[in-house]
């Protein structure tokens, strides 16, 4: 798959990024190289490779890293105590999407 400048501009727009012409050209080239490399990896025969369920340690299929138990949590007042701006029992944050 060939990545062109039009695709880079589209994705940059979705990410709300302002890129210069040189940056767009460089990103198009870099992304195209990444996809070319992935195409090469997809050519490898992995039929004899067993899937990895857990890469951290040898364990059975149902092993987890810790027990899933309910613990103590903060009340609303404690959670908002150090918030720069709070109101109506919630954190208030500035609007960041301007479209």
Beta strands, then each sheet from edge to edge (+ up, - down):
strand 1: 86-87
strand 2: 90-91
sheet 1: 1+ 2-
end
